[in-house]
Amino acid sequence: MTATPPHDLPPTPGGYTQPTPGAAPVPVGPAGTAGTAAARTPAPARPGTLGALSLALSLVAVVGATLLSAITGFAAAEGAMRNAVALSPAGLENLTEQQLLALLAPVRGLVLWAEIGFWAGTLLGVAALALGIVAIATRRGRGAGIAGVAIAAAAPFLYSTAVGLAIVAGMSLAAV
């Protein structure tokens, strides 16, 4: 008759047992005990800095990029719409392609800043997503990594909604 291994897990074939679920199997000693004391000690806790970094990057990406692009998008839309109303009060359908492109010339700096916000948010969001996945897989800040991945995954929807509403608000304000 064999002694019961720790945690009441049955021994596996070949004289090995698994001290805890998910742990590596250890050989069963002569008295039915599982390995040595060193084999039963848990691994040292890993720092959660990777998950925290993922969370921080995702928050900077969604908040920073959205604010930068929404504010500059609002101002660019307002400026372009004011130029359009001044150029053609009857409507934009009467303008040529060259005239339509010329509407953005006075606000090109604002459009550039909105684009910088978009690309910076994309870069930070992809980095946050990758770091969060690694943090989850390696158990280095799993909770923060999950939050970082969730925020980075939701960021494109939050960004497009906020910037779209800011552009529509800028156009509406200029049309009044």
C-alpha atoms as one frame of an Amber mdcrd trajectory, in Angstrom:
protein
   0.000   0.000   0.000   1.307   3.438  -0.970   1.134   6.518   1.252  -1.090
   9.344   0.087   0.921  12.123  -1.583   0.445  15.746  -0.490  -2.874  17.421
  -1.354  -4.499  14.030  -1.888  -3.442  13.850  -5.523  -2.925  10.293  -6.717
   0.599   9.334  -7.795   1.178   9.223 -11.507   2.657   6.139 -13.182   6.397
   5.782 -12.734   6.564   6.941  -9.098   5.875  10.639  -9.641   3.289  12.889
  -8.054   2.107  16.426  -8.647   2.280  18.342  -5.338  -0.115  21.087  -6.475
  -2.236  21.442  -9.595  -0.161  23.046 -12.341   3.190  22.269 -10.646   5.844
  20.038 -12.167   5.685  16.352 -11.114   8.205  15.309  -8.457   9.426  11.791
  -7.701   7.800   9.953  -4.816  10.339   9.268  -2.053  10.864   5.927  -0.309
   8.193   6.506   2.341   5.674   7.780  -0.203   6.531  11.415   0.430   6.925
  13.699  -2.522  10.553  14.708  -3.192  12.504  17.029  -0.961  11.443  20.139
   0.864  13.138  22.253  -1.813  10.946  20.667  -4.490   7.825  21.595  -2.525
   8.647  25.250  -1.889   6.776  27.626  -4.166   8.668  29.684  -6.702   9.420
  33.245  -5.633   6.789  35.764  -6.632   7.523  37.574  -9.870   7.284  41.350
  -9.887   4.190  42.786 -11.513   5.978  45.610 -13.285   5.296  44.235 -16.763
   1.539  44.243 -16.201   1.692  47.692 -14.620   3.670  48.985 -17.602   1.066
  47.544 -19.959  -1.718  49.231 -18.023   0.109  52.574 -17.924   0.872  52.504
 -21.663  -2.713  51.633 -22.538  -4.054  54.486 -20.404  -1.618  56.984 -21.923
  -2.529  55.704 -25.383  -6.274  55.967 -24.974  -6.429  59.173 -22.924  -3.500
  61.083 -24.421  -4.085  60.214 -28.067  -7.829  60.726 -27.815  -7.508  64.123
 -26.152  -4.823  65.333 -28.553  -6.698  64.202 -31.656 -10.126  65.287 -30.428
  -9.006  68.797 -29.481  -7.032  69.388 -32.660  -9.670  67.640 -34.783 -12.349
  69.921 -33.346 -10.295  73.037 -34.121  -9.371  71.774 -37.613 -12.967  70.935
 -38.475 -14.158  74.305 -37.242 -11.468  76.154 -39.227 -12.047  74.140 -42.409
 -15.810  74.655 -42.177 -15.410  78.420 -41.654 -13.204  78.512 -44.771 -15.782
  76.503 -46.695 -18.653  78.793 -45.729 -16.579  81.853 -46.663 -15.549  80.323
 -49.994 -18.904  78.938 -51.049 -21.945  79.949 -48.968 -24.239  77.929 -51.275
 -22.616  74.607 -50.379 -19.605  72.409 -50.895 -21.036  70.603 -53.917 -20.231
  73.621 -56.116 -16.502  73.540 -55.285 -13.865  71.937 -57.481 -11.505  69.276
 -56.176  -8.695  71.809 -55.891 -10.914  74.152 -53.886 -11.955  71.317 -51.565
  -8.329  70.430 -50.877  -7.544  74.108 -50.328 -10.028  74.142 -47.433  -7.562
  72.171 -45.295  -4.538  74.365 -46.095  -5.177  76.905 -43.284  -5.601  74.112
 -40.714  -2.839  71.762 -41.897  -0.900  72.190 -38.644  -3.930  71.082 -36.640
  -4.506  68.145 -38.979  -0.863  67.144 -38.493  -1.238  67.176 -34.705  -4.386
  65.061 -34.950  -2.466  62.574 -37.074   0.443  62.560 -34.620  -2.066  61.733
 -31.874  -3.447  58.879 -33.958  -0.052  57.312 -34.693   1.277  57.814 -31.160
  -1.846  56.187 -29.743  -1.524  53.314 -32.201   2.119  52.717 -31.303   1.516
  52.897 -27.549  -1.606  50.748 -27.808   0.148  47.974 -29.735   3.028  48.048
 -27.236   0.571  47.896 -24.330  -1.249  44.997 -25.961   1.974  43.025 -26.487
   3.285  43.722 -22.982  -0.074  42.814 -21.466  -0.145  39.479 -23.266   3.388
  38.701 -22.077   2.494  39.762 -18.526  -0.534  37.478 -18.533   1.364  34.519
 -19.971   4.356  34.845 -17.638   2.335  35.813 -14.547   4.173  39.098 -14.069
   1.358  41.419 -13.095  -1.481  39.336 -14.459  -4.337  41.541 -13.233  -2.798
  44.761 -14.509  -1.875  42.956 -17.747  -5.477  41.897 -18.273  -6.636  45.475
 -17.652  -3.969  46.779 -20.047  -5.054  44.366 -22.791  -8.733  45.219 -22.273
  -8.110  48.972 -22.424  -5.792  48.649 -25.440  -8.403  46.534 -27.228 -11.180
  49.037 -26.500  -9.045  52.090 -27.325  -9.710  52.213 -31.104 -13.456  52.325
 -30.484 -13.164  55.005 -27.796 -10.752  57.020 -29.958 -12.865  56.938 -33.112
 -16.060  57.792 -31.237 -14.537  60.734 -29.347 -12.666  62.162 -32.343 -15.666
  61.699 -34.639 -17.936  63.529 -32.205 -15.355  66.319 -31.803 -15.116  66.774
 -35.579 -18.896  66.869 -35.974 -19.129  69.362 -33.097 -16.452  71.555 -34.713
 -18.246  71.503 -38.048 -21.580  72.279 -36.382 -20.160  75.187 -34.453 -18.635
  76.736 -37.575 -21.824  76.346 -39.602 -23.837  78.429 -37.140
